[in-house]
Amino acid sequence: MIPRIDAAALLAGDADAMKSAAEGAMGVGFLTVYNTPLSGPYVQAMIDSYRAFFHLPATEKAAYDMAATGSNRGWGGAGSEQVDPDSNPDYKQVFDCGLTLVEDDPIADENLSFYAPNLWPEKPAGFAEALQAYYLQSTEFALDLLCAIATAVGEDGDFFRDKFTRPMALLRGNFYPERPAWATDKDFGIATHTDYGCLTLLATDGSPGLEVRKLGGGWIPLSAPPGEFVINFGEMLEMWTGGKIKATPHRVIGTSAERISVPLFFNPNHDANVAPIGSGETVEAWAHLKKRYDETYVHLQKD
């Protein structure tokens, strides 16, 4: 069972909400939250902005193609990612944006692709402004959630707060078209994978499609309306918490209708040490992400 939790209660330290969060994080690796700071109409408007962009002609979107960059900023067409080397490239479209450093930031000249400049399209009107506002609000909410969930599983939640002052958080719009007639058993909207980073805050348009792998095998369908969020955890947080919090495989096969989802991949500062807490080891967050990005983005894959 995937817990559904009152976010306000969880952030206030309510005992029942904390217990449910711990069960979800340490068990199936997924939970959903409602009563959040991000209202349903607000999230729906943000999803509508993505939908308007994805419905533009391909020739217009191509001007913002991330394949022409060395980073993950801008638009990616169908087949631009391959999360599972045993499956075909994923047939979804994406649009990625992230944190932009101020000019006098001490690491601005280190050529870190995790803080690359965003590529903002001219259409639809207000697209950049809508995403930037949502990015700020969703990262604040994600940090509060992360600290509360870490506390729930027995870690020091406050330990994480100063590790996200310059987060490598990536906001993504996923556009899953109707499942194509030519699709085989190796074709997915996104194939089976685990997320790479810490916490994923996933908004969706409410359409079905996401499936979570059960602990004993099989799949659990999962959806949430705008204003409620699916929460899951990545490989980095599983490592960071010494395996307490689980990164669970999931996938999207695709249906007879299009679907939009908007994950915020909430990741720490590039130089955060994400080795198991107290282990004495060092694993810098950027190194883990770079390895996984290079394996996933087709334009970054090495021969």
N, C-alpha and C positions, 0 to 999 in steps of 0.2 A: 504494500500500500504506500502511495506517495502522500505525505502529509500536506494538508492545506492549512496555512497558519495566518493569523491576524498579525500583520507586520507591525502595527503600532504596539500591540501587546508584546511582541518579541523584543522590540527595541526598548521597551520599558522594563524588561527583565521578568515578565510574567512567567511563573514557574511552569505552567502547562505548555505555554508557547515554547519555552526553552527546551522542555523535554521533547516535544514534537520535532523541533529543529535538530536536536541531537540525533534522534532516531532516523530522520531523513538523511542527515549528512553522513552518519556513520553506517547506515544501512544501504538503502537503495541508491543513495547519492543524488537524489532529487527531492525537491519540495516545491510547493507553490505558495505565494503570499498574496494576500488581499488587504484592503484598508491601508493603502500605501500613500506616500506623499505625491505620487504622480497619478492624476485622475484619469478615468477612462476617456473622457472627451479630449483631454490633452494628448494622451498617447495615440488615440485614433487620428487626431490631426497630424501628428508626426508620421504615422504609417501612411496616411493619405499623401503626404509630401513625397515619401519614397515611391509610392505607387505611380504618382504623376511622372517622376523621373524615369522609372523603369519602362513606362509606356511610351517614352520618346522614341523616335526612329533610331535604329542602331548607328546610323551615320552621325547623329548628334552626340550620342553617348561615347562614341569612339574617340572623341576629342579629349576625353578624360580617362582613357584606358591606362590602368596601372601597369600593363605589360610594357609600356614605354618608360617605366621608372624602375628604380632599384629598390622599391619599397612597396608597401601595401596601402596606398592612398589613391582614391578614385574608384573608377568603375572596372569591374571584371566581368567579361562575358561568359556564356556557357562554356564549360570545359577549361576555365582558367584555374581551377583547383582540382586536386586529386588527393583526398584524405586517406584513401585506402589503395595501396599499390596493386592490390589484387582485383580492384574494380576499375571501371572506366572513369575518366574525369567527370566530376559532378556537373550536372546540366543546369544548375541554377545560375542566376546573375547576382552580383554583389556590388555594394558601394561602401567603401571603407573611409573612415576619417578618425583622427585622433588628436592628441594634445599637440599644440604648436608652442614651441619654446619662445620666450621673449628674446630679443636680440642680444641683451647683455647677460643671458644665462651662461654660467661658466662651462656648460657642456655643449653649448650651441655649435661650436666648431669641431666637435668630435665625430661628425658625419655618422651619427647613429640613426639608422633607418627607422627606428621605433618612434622617432620624433620628427619624421619627414614632413615637409609642408603639405597641407591639404590641397586637393584639387577640387575647386568648387565650380559646378556648372552654372551657367547663366539662367537656365530654366530647370524646374519651374521657379517662379518668383518666390523669394523668401526661403528657398531650400537651405542655403547655408545658415541663415539665421535660426531657422527652426532646429536644425541638427546641433548647432553650437549650444543653443539654450538647453536642449535635451541632454546633451553630453554633460554639461555642468551639473544639472540636477540629478541625473542618473548616477554619476560617479560619487556624488555625496551620499546618496541613498545606498549605493553598493558598499561603500566603506562602512557605514553604520551596520548594515546587514552582516558583513564579513566579521566585524568585531563581535557582534552579538552571537553569531553562530560559533565562532571560535571559543567564546566564553561557555557556550552551551555544551561543547564537547570536552571541556576541562582545560582549555588553554587560556592564557592571559590575553583577552581580547584587546586590551590597550597596547600590547606589544606590536600590533600591526599598524597602528595609526600613523606613525612617522615613517613608515615604509612606502607610503602612497602620496607623498608630497609632489611628485613629478611622475604620475603613473603612466605606464605604457598601455593604458586602457585604449582599446580599439572598439569603436562603435561601427556596427555593420548593419546594412540593410540587405536581407536575403530575399530574392524574388524567385519563387519556384513556379514555373509555368505548369500548365496541364502536363501530366505524364505523357510523353510522346508515344505514338503508336509503335515506333521502332524499338522501344526500350526492351532490354533483355534483363536477365537476372543479375547482370553486372552493371546495370545502369540505375543510378539513384539521383534524387535531388541533392542529397549529401549521403555518402556511404557511411557505414559503421565506423565510428571514431570516438575517442575521448577528447575533450577540450584540453588545450595546452597549458593554460595559465592558472589563475586562482579561482575566482567566482564569476559565473556567467549570469547576468541579469537579462532574461529573455522576455521581450514583449512580442505578442503575436496578434494577428487580426482575428483570432478565435477559430480559424480553420483547422481541421485535423491534418495530421501528417507526421508530427513528431512521434517517435517510438523509442522507449527506454528499455534497455535489456534487463530482464529479470535476473535476480541473483541465481536462480536455479535453471535459467534458460527460458527462452521465449521472450515476448515483447509486450510492453505496456503502452497503449496509446495515451498521449498526454496533450492537453491544450489548455489555454487560459484566455479569457476575453481581455480586451484592452483595459488597462488599469490594474489587472492582476498580472503576476509575473511568475514564470518558471525559473527556478533557481537550481543551478547545478554547479559542479566543481571540477577543476581541471587538474592535470597531472602535477602542476607546480604546487598547488595547495596540498595535495595528497602527500607529496614529498615533504613539504614544509612542516606538516603536522605529524610526521612519522607514521603515516598510513591511517591515522584516525578518520580523517575525512576522505571520502571515496570519490574518485573520478570514474564515472560509469559510462560505458559505451552507449551510444544512441545513434539514430539515423532518421532520415526522411526519404521515403520511397517516392512520394508524389501521388497525386490523386487526379480525378477528372476536372478539378478546379485549380486555379492559381492560388498561391498562398504567399503572404509576406510575413517574415519574422524579423525582429530587430534585436539581436544580441548585443549587449555591452560585455565585452571580454575584459573584465576588470583585473588588471595586472599591476604589479608594484613598480617602483622606481627601477631603472635599468641595473643599478648596482646593488640592489637588495640581495642579501644572502638568503637564499631559499632552501638551503640544506636543512635537514631535520633540526628543529630547535633543540639546542643543547648538545648537539653531536660533536661540535668542534670542527666540523667540515665547512667548506666554502663552495657554494654553487651560486654564481651570480645569475640573476633572473634573465638578463639579456641573452646569455649564452644558451640557456634552455630554449627560449623562444626562437632565437635565430636558427637553431638546428631544426626545430619543428616547422618554422616557416619555409625554410629552404627545401624541406621535404614535401611541402604541400602546394605552394604556389608554383604553377607550371612555369611562369617566367623567371622564377628564382631557382628552379631545379638545376643541379649541376650534372654534367655528363659523368 
